[in-house]
Amino acid sequence: MKAFRKFSYPVFFAVMAVLPHLLNERWQAVAITFLIFSVVALSQDIVLGKSGMFNMGQALFFGMGAYTTAILNHEFGWPILATIPLAILIPILGGLLLAGPIVHLRGDYLLVTTIGFNIVFVQVLQNNLGGVTGGPNGIFGLDSLSLFGTQLTSQVSVYYFAFAVLLLTLWIMRNLEKSKPGRALHYLREDQLAAESIGINTRLYKIFAFGLGAGIAGLAGTVYATQYSAVSPEAFDFIQSVLFFSIVIVGGSSVPGVLLGVFVMFVLPEIFREFATWRFFIFGFAMILAMILRPRGIVPATFGKIPKFLIKGGSHGA
């Protein structure tokens, strides 16, 4: 398994690097959405998988980033790339402000609260807050990517933009796992009381997880707005949050698991789109089958190394 993981990432990166040149326009669009959803699902994994907090409002931060880019570009004429800092910063601030009053909640109570925030966000967008969100129709006609004065209008350009964002997210996830905050989040997930007893400020790390996850989701929102040159409220509703929540659960809260979860929950139904409503049957069946065969997720997350003498079949003191 260790050797498999060692070579799986280079193979994955190599395949994704050449993939858009092997696909038609429809499947290029699916591949871009796969990359975007992978980034959002990984941001959800920080809150749900790494920290153990039942957040079902990640689409809120995804939408914040997308609408920040759309408003700055459409209303103020900012280039898409210039909107990125604020598309990250505003969701981070939103995540910190929302998390502050609710991080003491646990389980179902936190779940319901985050659902409520997501619903309120969509209602705000639909009611055209400040006259800049476009109401139910959203915002259309965004500019294409521009780099050093060159307009990058092709889907392939957007694909590589999304791919670069995924690579950045994977780098953040890898460093998080090896860092002090990553270890603290793991202990928080396993047992909050025990984490507090060894001096971990659980409130601080919960807020940190919300902020980091929100910033990454906001960046994914910029890519989403770029892909469609438009944003609308229904793209960030509660059902989208359910999708990201399900991806982390089905995937097993590991990076390979989350990527496979996105494939199962999004790409697989697209493969069977020609069967119309039957594709949702296949989608549901795949999810149920994954949970029956792999109740801890497709690729369960691991943390640290268990001594050999504690593993069944190992020799004591080995």
Residue frames as qw, qx, qy, qz and C-alpha x, y, z in Angstrom:
[[0.000, 0.885, 0.466, 0.000, 0.00, 0.00, 0.00],
 [0.323, -0.773, 0.107, 0.535, 2.89, 2.34, 0.84],
 [0.370, -0.135, 0.607, 0.690, 4.49, 1.72, -2.56],
 [0.201, 0.624, 0.690, 0.307, 1.11, 2.24, -4.23],
 [0.105, -0.937, -0.266, 0.203, 0.66, 5.64, -2.59],
 [0.431, -0.539, 0.311, 0.653, 4.23, 6.59, -3.45],
 [0.238, 0.001, 0.662, 0.711, 3.55, 6.22, -7.18],
 [0.154, 0.667, 0.728, 0.028, -0.17, 7.05, -7.25],
 [0.021, -0.852, -0.152, 0.501, 0.30, 10.82, -6.92],
 [0.141, -0.458, 0.530, 0.700, 2.84, 11.18, -9.77],
 [0.170, 0.255, 0.868, 0.391, 0.60, 9.05, -11.99],
 [0.067, 0.776, 0.592, -0.206, -2.46, 11.12, -11.02],
 [0.063, -0.772, 0.078, 0.628, -0.65, 14.41, -11.70],
 [0.183, -0.233, 0.707, 0.643, 0.67, 13.15, -15.05],
 [0.153, 0.466, 0.842, 0.223, -2.77, 11.98, -16.17],
 [0.023, 0.845, 0.431, -0.316, -4.46, 15.22, -15.09],
 [0.188, -0.601, 0.278, 0.725, -1.77, 17.29, -16.84],
 [0.020, -0.125, 0.729, 0.672, -2.56, 15.81, -20.27],
 [0.253, 0.413, 0.851, -0.200, -6.23, 14.99, -19.73],
 [0.336, 0.682, 0.230, -0.607, -7.85, 18.08, -21.33],
 [0.208, 0.524, -0.586, -0.581, -6.12, 17.37, -24.62],
 [0.009, 0.000, -0.987, -0.163, -7.75, 13.93, -24.73],
 [0.167, 0.508, 0.760, -0.368, -11.31, 15.11, -24.10],
 [0.109, 0.582, 0.502, 0.631, -14.01, 16.87, -26.07],
 [0.073, -0.447, 0.121, -0.883, -15.52, 20.15, -24.83],
 [0.709, -0.497, -0.225, -0.447, -18.26, 18.51, -22.79],
 [0.886, -0.282, -0.287, 0.230, -15.87, 16.28, -20.87],
 [0.409, 0.313, -0.257, 0.818, -13.39, 19.12, -20.47],
 [0.363, -0.548, 0.019, -0.754, -16.16, 20.97, -18.60],
 [0.877, -0.396, -0.231, -0.143, -16.78, 17.88, -16.45],
 [0.770, 0.047, -0.318, 0.550, -13.06, 17.62, -15.70],
 [0.098, 0.464, -0.194, 0.859, -12.93, 21.29, -14.64],
 [0.627, -0.527, -0.044, -0.572, -15.88, 20.78, -12.32],
 [0.910, -0.189, -0.328, 0.168, -14.17, 17.68, -10.91],
 [0.521, 0.221, -0.324, 0.758, -11.13, 19.81, -10.03],
 [0.215, -0.498, 0.092, -0.835, -13.28, 22.56, -8.48],
 [0.802, -0.434, -0.166, -0.375, -15.38, 20.13, -6.44],
 [0.830, -0.026, -0.402, 0.386, -12.20, 18.36, -5.30],
 [0.246, 0.340, -0.315, 0.851, -10.87, 21.64, -3.89],
 [0.494, -0.457, 0.036, -0.738, -14.15, 22.41, -2.09],
 [0.907, -0.262, -0.306, -0.122, -14.38, 18.84, -0.76],
 [0.671, 0.103, -0.428, 0.597, -10.82, 19.08, 0.58],
 [0.063, -0.401, 0.242, -0.881, -11.76, 22.35, 2.29],
 [0.753, -0.386, -0.128, -0.517, -14.75, 20.55, 3.80],
 [0.864, -0.040, -0.458, 0.206, -12.43, 17.77, 4.91],
 [0.274, 0.346, -0.456, 0.773, -10.48, 20.24, 7.07],
 [0.431, -0.323, 0.241, -0.807, -13.62, 21.02, 9.08],
 [0.891, -0.128, -0.046, -0.434, -15.43, 17.68, 8.99],
 [0.924, 0.141, -0.335, 0.118, -12.71, 15.10, 8.50],
 [0.495, 0.354, -0.479, 0.632, -9.71, 16.63, 10.23],
 [0.115, -0.304, 0.421, -0.847, -11.57, 18.41, 13.03],
 [0.135, -0.287, -0.939, 0.134, -14.68, 16.27, 13.41],
 [0.211, 0.353, 0.335, -0.848, -17.12, 19.20, 13.25],
 [0.359, 0.475, 0.793, 0.131, -20.43, 18.56, 11.51],
 [0.094, 0.511, -0.096, -0.849, -20.42, 21.44, 9.05],
 [0.434, 0.437, 0.745, 0.257, -23.05, 21.29, 6.31],
 [0.190, 0.925, 0.215, -0.250, -22.69, 24.83, 5.04],
 [0.547, -0.321, 0.396, 0.664, -19.48, 24.72, 3.00],
 [0.377, 0.560, 0.542, 0.500, -21.30, 25.88, -0.13],
 [0.140, -0.954, -0.221, 0.144, -21.76, 29.20, 1.69],
 [0.386, -0.698, 0.335, 0.502, -18.00, 29.94, 1.60],
 [0.501, 0.160, 0.670, 0.524, -17.76, 28.53, -1.93],
 [0.196, 0.802, 0.508, 0.245, -20.44, 31.02, -2.95],
 [0.262, -0.900, -0.018, 0.348, -18.78, 33.90, -1.09],
 [0.452, -0.384, 0.503, 0.629, -15.64, 33.45, -3.16],
 [0.364, 0.395, 0.691, 0.484, -17.56, 33.12, -6.43],
 [0.038, 0.901, 0.422, 0.090, -19.72, 36.19, -5.78],
 [0.360, -0.769, 0.128, 0.512, -16.73, 38.25, -4.61],
 [0.405, -0.128, 0.602, 0.677, -15.02, 37.57, -7.94],
 [0.223, 0.587, 0.685, 0.368, -18.22, 38.16, -9.92],
 [0.098, -0.933, -0.311, 0.151, -19.09, 41.46, -8.22],
 [0.364, -0.676, 0.261, 0.585, -15.57, 42.87, -8.40],
 [0.365, -0.003, 0.671, 0.646, -15.26, 41.91, -12.07],
 [0.139, 0.615, 0.697, 0.342, -18.76, 42.83, -13.24],
 [0.153, -0.925, -0.344, 0.054, -19.41, 45.94, -11.17],
 [0.308, -0.876, 0.188, 0.318, -15.90, 47.37, -10.73],
 [0.647, 0.724, -0.239, -0.037, -14.01, 45.98, -13.71],
 [0.424, -0.643, 0.637, 0.032, -11.33, 44.10, -11.77],
 [0.527, 0.375, -0.731, -0.219, -9.45, 41.41, -13.72],
 [0.895, -0.254, -0.305, -0.206, -10.32, 37.90, -12.58],
 [0.744, 0.065, -0.461, 0.478, -6.86, 37.18, -11.17],
 [0.076, 0.398, -0.309, 0.860, -6.87, 40.46, -9.23],
 [0.645, -0.445, -0.073, -0.616, -10.02, 39.36, -7.37],
 [0.768, -0.025, -0.629, 0.114, -8.36, 36.26, -5.90],
 [0.248, 0.156, -0.615, 0.732, -6.97, 37.84, -2.70],
 [0.416, -0.118, 0.260, -0.863, -10.37, 39.21, -1.68],
 [0.799, -0.027, -0.411, -0.439, -12.13, 36.03, -2.84],
 [0.647, -0.007, -0.690, 0.323, -9.99, 34.21, -0.26],
 [0.129, 0.125, -0.493, 0.851, -9.98, 36.87, 2.46],
 [0.505, -0.205, -0.012, -0.838, -13.73, 37.59, 2.57],
 [0.835, -0.185, -0.462, -0.235, -14.72, 33.90, 3.06],
 [0.543, 0.047, -0.630, 0.554, -12.00, 33.60, 5.72],
 [0.108, -0.154, 0.343, -0.920, -13.43, 36.57, 7.61],
 [0.690, -0.181, -0.228, -0.663, -16.92, 35.18, 7.11],
 [0.779, -0.070, -0.620, 0.060, -15.80, 31.80, 8.43],
 [0.330, 0.076, -0.587, 0.735, -14.18, 33.37, 11.50],
 [0.318, -0.162, 0.168, -0.919, -17.23, 35.53, 12.25],
 [0.780, -0.145, -0.332, -0.511, -19.68, 32.67, 11.81],
 [0.722, 0.004, -0.660, 0.208, -17.58, 30.12, 13.70],
 [0.078, 0.341, -0.511, 0.785, -16.97, 32.33, 16.74],
 [0.541, -0.223, 0.287, -0.758, -20.49, 32.05, 18.23],
 [0.900, 0.032, -0.108, -0.421, -21.17, 28.41, 17.22],
 [0.507, 0.425, -0.743, 0.106, -17.98, 26.36, 17.72],
 [0.278, -0.263, 0.754, -0.535, -19.11, 25.37, 21.21],
 [0.831, 0.135, 0.121, -0.525, -21.97, 23.45, 19.58],
 [0.221, -0.317, 0.909, 0.157, -21.50, 19.76, 18.81],
 [0.293, 0.205, 0.931, 0.078, -22.98, 17.11, 16.56],
 [0.169, 0.616, 0.717, 0.280, -26.50, 17.72, 15.27],
 [0.105, -0.874, -0.279, 0.383, -26.73, 21.19, 16.81],
 [0.215, -0.553, 0.400, 0.699, -23.75, 22.45, 14.82],
 [0.279, 0.194, 0.811, 0.476, -25.08, 20.67, 11.73],
 [0.099, 0.775, 0.624, 0.027, -28.45, 22.42, 11.89],
 [0.159, -0.836, -0.041, 0.524, -26.84, 25.81, 12.58],
 [0.246, -0.355, 0.569, 0.700, -24.55, 25.60, 9.54],
 [0.217, 0.454, 0.792, 0.345, -27.51, 24.56, 7.39],
 [0.010, -0.871, -0.428, 0.240, -29.32, 27.67, 8.61],
 [0.209, -0.675, 0.251, 0.661, -26.39, 29.92, 7.67],
 [0.270, -0.007, 0.750, 0.603, -26.30, 28.39, 4.19],
 [0.128, 0.667, 0.719, 0.146, -30.04, 28.99, 3.69],
 [0.100, -0.877, -0.185, 0.433, -29.74, 32.60, 4.88],
 [0.285, -0.439, 0.474, 0.708, -26.84, 33.19, 2.47],
 [0.215, 0.282, 0.783, 0.510, -28.86, 31.97, -0.51],
 [0.014, 0.817, 0.573, -0.068, -31.83, 34.13, 0.52],
 [0.209, -0.754, 0.069, 0.619, -29.55, 37.17, 0.75],
 [0.247, -0.172, 0.644, 0.703, -28.30, 36.52, -2.79],
 [0.130, 0.496, 0.797, 0.320, -31.80, 36.03, -4.15],
 [0.076, -0.882, -0.420, 0.201, -32.96, 39.31, -2.59],
 [0.502, 0.653, 0.078, 0.561, -30.20, 41.20, -4.42],
 [0.543, -0.691, -0.190, 0.437, -28.31, 42.59, -1.41],
 [0.267, -0.622, 0.177, 0.715, -27.05, 46.10, -2.15],
 [0.600, 0.721, 0.050, -0.344, -28.24, 45.76, -5.73],
 [0.142, 0.702, -0.660, -0.226, -25.06, 43.92, -6.73],
 [0.441, -0.179, 0.878, -0.041, -25.85, 40.19, -6.41],
 [0.245, 0.109, -0.699, -0.663, -28.25, 40.08, -9.37],
 [0.704, -0.043, 0.237, -0.668, -31.14, 38.53, -7.45],
 [0.865, 0.029, 0.477, -0.154, -32.44, 35.08, -8.47],
 [0.780, 0.625, -0.030, 0.026, -30.83, 35.38, -11.91],
 [0.786, -0.332, 0.142, 0.502, -27.35, 35.99, -10.55],
 [0.002, 0.828, -0.288, -0.481, -24.54, 37.76, -12.41],
 [0.839, 0.342, 0.371, 0.204, -23.69, 37.01, -16.04],
 [0.514, 0.819, -0.003, 0.255, -21.09, 38.11, -18.58],
 [0.562, -0.736, 0.254, 0.278, -17.92, 37.92, -16.51],
 [0.330, 0.788, -0.487, -0.180, -14.62, 38.51, -18.26],
 [0.956, 0.121, -0.236, 0.122, -12.35, 35.65, -19.24],
 [0.739, -0.504, 0.083, 0.439, -8.99, 35.01, -17.64],
 [0.415, 0.877, -0.133, 0.204, -6.29, 37.50, -18.56],
 [0.794, -0.437, 0.118, 0.406, -2.58, 36.92, -18.03],
 [0.394, -0.385, 0.301, 0.778, -0.07, 39.67, -18.91],
 [0.301, 0.479, -0.150, -0.811, -2.64, 41.22, -21.22],
 [0.258, 0.105, -0.850, -0.447, -3.42, 37.97, -23.04],
 [0.713, -0.081, 0.157, -0.679, -7.02, 36.76, -22.93],
 [0.003, 0.152, -0.988, -0.012, -7.25, 33.07, -22.06],
 [0.617, 0.049, -0.001, -0.785, -10.69, 32.18, -23.37],
 [0.630, 0.112, -0.725, -0.256, -10.40, 28.44, -23.97],
 [0.853, -0.441, -0.063, -0.273, -11.68, 25.75, -21.62],
 [0.850, 0.104, -0.321, 0.404, -8.17, 24.29, -21.54],
 [0.191, 0.502, -0.316, 0.782, -6.91, 27.52, -19.97],
 [0.594, -0.508, 0.124, -0.611, -9.60, 27.36, -17.28],
 [0.958, -0.131, -0.256, 0.003, -8.75, 23.69, -16.73],
 [0.673, 0.212, -0.380, 0.598, -5.12, 24.47, -15.97],
 [0.174, -0.538, 0.238, -0.790, -6.19, 27.34, -13.71],
 [0.823, -0.388, -0.007, -0.414, -8.34, 24.86, -11.77],
 [0.918, 0.052, -0.313, 0.239, -5.55, 22.29, -11.79],
 [0.346, 0.440, -0.396, 0.728, -3.10, 24.84, -10.33],
 [0.473, -0.506, 0.202, -0.693, -5.59, 25.62, -7.55],
 [0.954, -0.212, -0.147, -0.153, -5.94, 21.89, -6.79],
 [0.744, 0.241, -0.388, 0.487, -2.15, 21.49, -6.61],
 [0.001, -0.509, 0.351, -0.786, -1.96, 24.43, -4.20],
 [0.732, -0.414, 0.063, -0.538, -4.71, 22.89, -2.07],
 [0.957, -0.037, -0.273, 0.094, -2.96, 19.52, -1.98],
 [0.480, 0.388, -0.422, 0.664, 0.24, 21.27, -0.88],
 [0.336, -0.502, 0.269, -0.750, -1.67, 22.99, 1.94],
 [0.903, -0.269, -0.084, -0.325, -3.25, 19.69, 3.01],
 [0.850, 0.150, -0.385, 0.327, 0.09, 17.90, 3.04],
 [0.249, 0.408, -0.424, 0.769, 1.72, 20.61, 5.16],
 [0.568, -0.469, 0.097, -0.669, -1.30, 20.74, 7.48],
 [0.944, -0.173, -0.265, -0.096, -1.02, 17.02, 8.22],
 [0.754, 0.117, -0.363, 0.535, 2.62, 17.42, 9.26],
 [0.063, 0.543, -0.198, 0.813, 2.14, 20.60, 11.28],
 [0.033, -0.058, -0.721, 0.689, 1.30, 21.35, 14.89],
 [0.512, 0.126, 0.123, -0.841, -2.20, 22.64, 13.96],
 [0.668, 0.124, -0.608, -0.410, -2.80, 19.44, 11.99],
 [0.387, -0.011, -0.866, 0.315, -1.94, 17.28, 15.00],
 [0.171, 0.094, 0.512, -0.836, -4.11, 19.46, 17.23],
 [0.617, 0.120, -0.192, -0.754, -7.08, 19.09, 14.86],
 [0.602, 0.062, -0.785, -0.128, -6.60, 15.31, 14.85],
 [0.202, -0.080, -0.800, 0.560, -6.64, 15.14, 18.64],
 [0.359, 0.117, 0.211, -0.902, -9.67, 17.43, 18.66],
 [0.661, 0.081, -0.477, -0.573, -11.51, 15.06, 16.34],
 [0.525, 0.012, -0.844, 0.111, -10.63, 11.98, 18.36],
 [0.482, -0.593, -0.599, 0.238, -11.56, 13.35, 21.79],
 [0.054, 0.797, 0.031, 0.601, -12.18, 17.03, 22.57],
 [0.639, -0.755, 0.037, -0.142, -12.02, 16.56, 26.35],
 [0.873, -0.214, 0.121, 0.421, -8.72, 14.71, 26.14],
 [0.511, 0.533, 0.104, 0.666, -7.35, 17.37, 23.79],
 [0.210, -0.860, 0.007, -0.465, -8.26, 20.10, 26.27],
 [0.804, -0.591, 0.045, 0.054, -6.67, 18.15, 29.11],
 [0.790, -0.068, 0.149, 0.591, -3.27, 18.24, 27.38],
 [0.235, -0.577, 0.006, 0.782, -3.44, 21.98, 26.83],
 [0.221, 0.251, 0.621, 0.708, -4.91, 22.29, 23.32],
 [0.235, 0.346, 0.219, -0.882, -7.04, 25.40, 22.87],
 [0.342, 0.332, 0.859, 0.186, -9.92, 23.61, 21.14],
 [0.252, 0.837, 0.368, -0.318, -11.94, 26.77, 20.51],
 [0.013, -0.748, 0.383, 0.541, -9.00, 28.43, 18.75],
 [0.203, -0.206, 0.861, 0.419, -8.33, 25.42, 16.53],
 [0.360, 0.547, 0.754, -0.054, -12.00, 25.00, 15.65],
 [0.224, 0.888, 0.104, -0.389, -12.14, 28.61, 14.47],
 [0.138, -0.581, 0.634, 0.492, -8.83, 28.08, 12.63],
 [0.361, 0.128, 0.891, 0.243, -10.30, 25.06, 10.80],
 [0.339, 0.763, 0.525, -0.164, -13.39, 27.04, 9.74],
 [0.073, 0.871, -0.168, -0.455, -11.26, 29.95, 8.53],
 [0.209, -0.409, 0.765, 0.451, -8.80, 27.81, 6.55],
 [0.370, 0.328, 0.859, 0.136, -11.57, 25.72, 5.00],
 [0.280, 0.839, 0.361, -0.295, -13.51, 28.86, 4.08],
 [0.014, -0.761, 0.380, 0.526, -10.50, 30.46, 2.38],
 [0.250, -0.157, 0.869, 0.397, -9.82, 27.39, 0.23],
 [0.330, 0.560, 0.760, -0.019, -13.50, 27.11, -0.70],
 [0.164, 0.866, 0.106, -0.461, -13.51, 30.81, -1.64],
 [0.095, -0.533, 0.635, 0.551, -10.59, 30.28, -4.00],
 [0.280, 0.195, 0.910, 0.236, -12.51, 27.41, -5.63],
 [0.270, 0.756, 0.504, -0.318, -15.42, 29.85, -6.03],
 [0.077, 0.732, -0.309, -0.602, -13.23, 32.12, -8.18],
 [0.129, -0.184, 0.872, 0.434, -12.45, 29.19, -10.49],
 [0.271, 0.487, 0.827, -0.078, -16.16, 28.31, -10.65],
 [0.223, 0.823, 0.202, -0.482, -17.10, 31.88, -11.62],
 [0.000, -0.587, 0.576, 0.569, -14.37, 31.82, -14.27],
 [0.271, 0.052, 0.930, 0.244, -15.54, 28.52, -15.73],
 [0.212, 0.619, 0.755, 0.042, -19.13, 29.62, -16.32],
 [0.147, 0.224, 0.139, 0.953, -18.55, 33.40, -16.63],
 [0.481, -0.485, -0.229, -0.694, -21.57, 33.64, -14.35],
 [0.104, -0.010, -0.855, 0.508, -22.83, 32.91, -10.84],
 [0.521, -0.393, -0.327, -0.684, -26.33, 32.29, -9.50],
 [0.476, -0.470, 0.481, -0.567, -27.76, 31.50, -6.03],
 [0.955, -0.049, 0.035, -0.290, -28.89, 27.92, -6.74],
 [0.721, 0.440, -0.489, 0.219, -25.28, 26.84, -7.38],
 [0.211, 0.350, -0.657, 0.634, -24.49, 27.37, -3.68],
 [0.663, -0.420, -0.054, -0.618, -27.60, 26.11, -1.97],
 [0.648, -0.439, 0.533, -0.321, -27.99, 23.54, 0.80],
 [0.970, 0.203, 0.112, -0.069, -27.98, 20.59, -1.63],
 [0.569, 0.666, -0.394, 0.278, -24.45, 21.50, -2.72],
 [0.242, -0.626, 0.604, -0.431, -23.33, 21.45, 0.89],
 [0.893, -0.116, 0.349, -0.260, -24.88, 18.00, 1.28],
 [0.857, 0.481, -0.162, 0.083, -22.85, 16.86, -1.74],
 [0.283, 0.681, -0.545, 0.399, -19.55, 18.06, -0.25],
 [0.565, -0.450, 0.532, -0.442, -20.44, 16.56, 3.13],
 [0.960, 0.095, 0.191, -0.181, -21.23, 13.22, 1.47],
 [0.677, 0.620, -0.362, 0.163, -18.01, 13.25, -0.55],
 [0.031, -0.627, 0.657, -0.418, -15.90, 13.47, 2.62],
 [0.738, -0.224, 0.499, -0.396, -17.90, 10.73, 4.36],
 [0.943, 0.315, 0.060, -0.093, -17.81, 8.38, 1.35],
 [0.540, 0.699, -0.417, 0.217, -14.15, 9.16, 0.62],
 [0.854, -0.286, -0.332, 0.281, -12.93, 8.45, 4.13],
 [0.269, -0.960, 0.067, 0.053, -11.36, 11.82, 5.00],
 [0.622, -0.347, 0.409, 0.571, -8.05, 11.18, 3.24],
 [0.161, 0.592, -0.319, -0.723, -6.82, 13.04, 0.16],
 [0.085, 0.084, -0.883, -0.454, -7.04, 9.98, -2.15],
 [0.075, 0.435, 0.876, -0.194, -10.41, 9.14, -0.60],
 [0.197, 0.670, 0.246, -0.672, -11.80, 12.63, -1.17],
 [0.179, 0.434, -0.557, -0.685, -10.66, 12.60, -4.82],
 [0.082, -0.110, -0.964, -0.228, -12.28, 9.19, -5.31],
 [0.113, 0.532, 0.697, -0.467, -15.36, 10.46, -3.49],
 [0.251, 0.575, -0.092, -0.774, -15.69, 13.34, -5.96],
 [0.182, 0.200, -0.811, -0.519, -15.42, 10.84, -8.80],
 [0.037, -0.296, -0.953, 0.062, -18.12, 8.59, -7.30],
 [0.074, 0.624, 0.575, -0.524, -20.48, 11.41, -6.30],
 [0.248, 0.724, -0.032, -0.643, -20.07, 13.66, -9.36],
 [0.161, 0.456, -0.694, -0.534, -18.25, 12.13, -12.33],
 [0.169, 0.087, 0.981, 0.041, -19.95, 8.72, -12.15],
 [0.370, 0.620, 0.579, -0.377, -23.47, 10.19, -12.51],
 [0.262, 0.712, -0.252, -0.601, -22.20, 12.28, -15.45],
 [0.073, -0.253, 0.897, 0.355, -21.02, 9.13, -17.20],
 [0.111, 0.361, 0.925, 0.048, -24.59, 7.83, -17.07],
 [0.190, 0.369, 0.153, -0.897, -26.26, 11.16, -17.90],
 [0.316, 0.081, -0.643, -0.692, -27.74, 9.71, -21.09],
 [0.288, -0.312, -0.905, -0.007, -29.95, 7.51, -18.93],
 [0.278, -0.616, -0.177, -0.716, -31.65, 10.67, -17.61],
 [0.574, -0.608, 0.212, -0.505, -33.24, 10.06, -14.19],
 [0.975, -0.103, -0.190, 0.059, -31.75, 6.57, -13.97],
 [0.521, 0.477, -0.419, 0.570, -28.35, 8.13, -13.37],
 [0.333, -0.580, 0.363, -0.649, -29.54, 9.25, -9.92],
 [0.955, -0.218, 0.003, -0.199, -30.41, 5.64, -9.16],
 [0.835, 0.274, -0.279, 0.389, -26.83, 4.69, -10.08],
 [0.097, 0.626, -0.354, 0.689, -25.53, 7.60, -7.99],
 [0.644, -0.500, 0.249, -0.522, -27.51, 6.49, -4.91],
 [0.995, -0.043, -0.088, -0.014, -26.63, 2.84, -5.39],
 [0.637, 0.450, -0.367, 0.507, -22.91, 3.68, -5.65],
 [0.164, -0.609, 0.386, -0.674, -23.09, 5.66, -2.41],
 [0.845, -0.345, 0.156, -0.377, -24.93, 2.88, -0.55],
 [0.953, 0.165, -0.195, 0.161, -22.56, 0.23, -1.87],
 [0.391, 0.569, -0.425, 0.586, -19.53, 2.28, -0.84],
 [0.398, -0.554, 0.383, -0.623, -20.87, 2.66, 2.71],
 [0.955, -0.179, 0.057, -0.229, -21.69, -1.05, 3.03],
 [0.904, 0.239, -0.182, 0.304, -18.35, -2.29, 1.70],
 [0.494, 0.228, -0.294, 0.786, -16.23, 0.52, 3.14],
 [0.345, -0.811, -0.471, -0.012, -18.02, 1.91, 6.24],
 [0.465, -0.648, -0.019, 0.603, -14.96, 4.02, 7.17],
 [0.280, 0.829, -0.177, -0.451, -14.79, 5.43, 3.65],
 [0.857, 0.499, -0.128, 0.014, -13.22, 4.35, 0.38],
 [0.643, 0.323, -0.410, 0.560, -9.72, 5.26, 1.60],
 [0.544, -0.791, -0.276, 0.057, -9.84, 5.83, 5.38],
 [0.126, 0.860, -0.325, 0.373, -7.56, 8.50, 6.80],
 [0.843, -0.250, -0.318, 0.354, -4.62, 7.43, 8.94],
 [0.070, -0.922, 0.209, -0.319, -2.56, 9.49, 11.34],
 [0.327, -0.679, 0.636, -0.167, 0.86, 8.57, 12.66],
 [0.583, 0.267, -0.763, -0.083, 2.28, 5.07, 12.97],
 [0.834, -0.438, 0.090, -0.323, 1.06, 2.31, 15.28],
 [0.190, -0.583, 0.789, -0.037, 3.87, 0.34, 16.95],
 [0.533, 0.181, -0.768, -0.306, 4.20, -3.16, 15.53],
 [0.154, -0.021, -0.924, 0.349, 3.69, -4.87, 18.90],
 [0.365, 0.258, 0.455, -0.770, 0.24, -3.25, 19.15],
 [0.584, 0.296, -0.399, -0.642, -0.86, -4.59, 15.79],
 [0.894, -0.055, 0.345, -0.283, -2.64, -7.94, 15.76],
 [0.938, 0.313, 0.005, 0.148, -0.20, -10.63, 14.72],
 [0.311, 0.780, -0.400, 0.367, 2.86, -8.52, 15.52],
 [0.762, -0.143, -0.508, 0.375, 5.48, -9.80, 17.95],
 [0.418, -0.897, -0.138, 0.040, 5.72, -8.01, 21.27],
 [0.494, -0.712, 0.259, 0.427, 8.72, -5.75, 21.51],
 [0.707, 0.328, 0.404, 0.480, 9.49, -5.98, 17.77]]
